[in-house]
Amino acid sequence: MELQDAIQKRKSVRKFSSKKPDWRNIIEAINSSLYAPMAGGIFNLKFLIVDDKKLIEGIAKWCEQDFIKETKYVVVVISNSNLVKTPFPRRGEHFSTQQSGAAIQNFLLSLEEFELSTCWIGHMNEEKIGKILKIPEKYTLEALFPIGYSAEKKKTKKLKHDLYNALYFNEWKNKRMKKVEKIEARAPEGY
């Protein structure tokens, strides 16, 4: 699959088929997160793959999202911002959040390549889910991803925004590139 196709086709899915994904594809998708940019080269993420039905039901309860129960796997992305805050005391928390997002995007696009679907879940009772999954308190639950095959036909999503309203040049609110005068090609002296 071409990268632009994966970017444009990826969407949040909340209806899954009963077909169980190959766990090896999920691990490959997680592996792609290792290639995301990391501040100081410090990878501060952990991934927890959950396939126990009772644990998945508990996760669904504490996310207040029943559709999670339909999936065979949930991937929990966990960070330790202290690893990044130690060398970067002022901006480490910010860097940790940025690199978590970059790693997650790699993960999502890789899932798309395997024709797997998910929905990024950020609303959760972190304390309750942390307890049922036995995650130490010093870690942050960044997001949860129920994974499966979509029960809906995927199509290219229509954008809710347009590039023109999101893009400025050189100064805030400057929506146009300054016209560049045509540069004539000249041979270097001595030719």
C-alpha positions in Angstrom: 0.0 0.0 0.0 1.3 3.5 -0.9 1.8 5.9 2.0 -0.7 8.5 0.7 -3.3 5.7 0.3 -2.8 4.6 3.9 -3.0 8.2 5.2 -6.2 8.9 3.3 -8.0 5.6 3.9 -7.2 5.4 7.7 -10.2 6.2 9.8 -11.6 5.4 13.2 -13.7 2.2 13.2 -16.2 1.2 15.9 -17.8 -1.8 14.2 -15.6 -4.9 13.9 -16.1 -8.2 12.2 -15.7 -11.5 14.2 -12.6 -12.4 12.3 -9.6 -12.6 14.6 -6.4 -10.7 13.4 -3.1 -12.3 13.2 -1.2 -11.1 16.3 2.0 -11.1 14.4 0.7 -8.2 12.2 -0.1 -6.3 15.4 3.5 -6.8 16.6 4.8 -5.7 13.2 2.7 -2.5 13.5 4.1 -1.9 17.0 7.6 -2.4 15.6 7.0 0.5 13.2 6.6 2.8 16.2 10.3 2.3 17.0 11.2 4.3 13.9 9.4 7.5 15.1 11.6 10.5 16.0 12.5 10.5 19.7 14.0 13.4 21.7 17.6 12.5 22.5 17.0 9.1 20.9 15.2 8.1 24.1 12.3 5.7 23.4 10.0 6.0 26.4 7.1 3.9 25.3 5.8 0.5 26.2 3.0 -1.5 24.5 0.7 -3.9 26.1 -1.3 -6.3 23.9 -4.5 -7.5 25.7 -6.4 -10.5 24.3 -8.0 -11.7 27.5 -11.8 -11.3 27.1 -12.5 -10.3 30.7 -9.7 -7.7 30.7 -11.1 -6.3 27.4 -14.5 -6.0 29.0 -13.0 -4.2 31.9 -11.2 -1.8 29.5 -14.5 -1.2 27.7 -16.2 -0.4 31.0 -13.6 2.1 32.2 -13.5 3.8 28.7 -17.3 3.9 28.7 -17.2 2.5 25.1 -19.0 -0.8 24.7 -17.8 -1.4 21.1 -14.4 -2.2 22.5 -15.8 -5.5 23.7 -16.2 -6.6 20.1 -12.5 -6.8 19.5 -10.1 -9.6 20.0 -7.2 -7.4 20.9 -6.6 -4.1 22.6 -3.2 -2.4 22.4 -2.4 -0.1 25.3 0.3 2.5 24.7 2.1 3.5 27.9 4.8 6.2 28.4 7.3 7.1 31.0 7.9 10.8 30.6 10.5 10.8 33.4 13.0 9.2 30.9 12.7 12.2 28.7 12.4 14.8 31.5 15.7 13.8 33.0 17.8 15.1 30.1 15.3 17.7 29.1 13.9 19.1 32.4 12.1 22.1 30.9 10.6 20.5 27.8 10.7 16.8 28.5 7.0 16.4 29.2 6.2 18.2 26.0 8.7 16.1 24.0 7.3 12.9 25.6 3.8 13.8 24.3 5.1 14.7 20.8 7.0 11.5 20.4 4.1 9.4 21.7 2.0 10.9 19.0 4.6 10.3 16.3 5.1 6.6 17.4 1.3 6.1 17.5 0.9 7.5 14.0 3.5 5.0 12.6 1.6 2.3 14.4 -1.8 3.4 12.9 -0.4 3.6 9.4 1.2 0.2 9.7 -2.1 -1.3 10.9 -3.7 0.2 7.8 -1.2 -1.6 5.7 -2.2 -4.9 7.3 -5.9 -4.0 6.6 -6.6 -3.8 10.3 -8.8 -1.2 11.9 -8.9 0.6 15.2 -10.1 3.7 17.0 -7.8 5.9 19.0 -9.3 5.9 22.6 -8.1 8.7 24.8 -11.1 8.9 27.1 -10.6 6.4 30.0 -10.3 6.0 33.7 -6.5 5.7 33.7 -6.4 4.7 37.3 -8.9 1.8 37.0 -7.4 0.5 33.8 -3.9 0.7 35.2 -5.0 -1.4 38.2 -6.7 -4.1 36.1 -3.6 -4.3 33.8 -1.2 -4.0 36.7 0.6 -1.0 35.2 2.8 0.8 37.8 1.6 4.3 38.8 4.7 6.0 37.5 3.6 5.3 33.9 1.0 7.2 31.8 -1.6 5.5 29.6 -1.3 7.5 26.4 -4.1 5.7 24.5 -5.9 2.5 23.8 -6.5 0.8 20.5 -9.1 -1.9 20.0 -7.9 -3.8 16.9 -9.8 -5.9 14.4 -11.2 -6.1 10.9 -13.7 -3.4 10.0 -17.3 -4.6 9.6 -17.8 -1.6 7.3 -16.4 -1.0 3.9 -13.6 1.5 4.1 -13.6 4.4 1.7 -11.5 7.5 1.4 -12.7 9.9 4.0 -13.8 13.4 3.1 -11.8 16.1 4.8 -13.6 18.4 7.3 -10.9 21.0 6.8 -9.1 22.4 3.8 -5.4 23.0 3.5 -5.9 26.7 2.5 -7.4 27.4 6.0 -4.6 25.6 7.8 -1.5 26.9 6.0 0.3 30.2 6.4 3.6 31.5 4.9 6.3 33.4 6.7 3.9 35.2 9.0 0.7 34.4 11.0 -2.4 34.8 8.8 -0.3 35.3 5.6 -2.1 32.8 3.3 -0.1 33.4 0.1 3.4 32.7 -1.0 5.2 35.8 -2.1 5.6 35.8 -5.8 9.2 34.8 -6.7 10.6 36.5 -9.7 11.5 34.1 -12.5 15.2 33.2 -12.3 16.8 32.7 -15.6 19.2 29.8 -15.9 22.7 31.0 -16.8 25.7 29.0 -17.5 28.6 29.5 -15.1 31.3 31.8 -16.3 33.9 30.0 -18.3 31.5 27.9 -20.3 
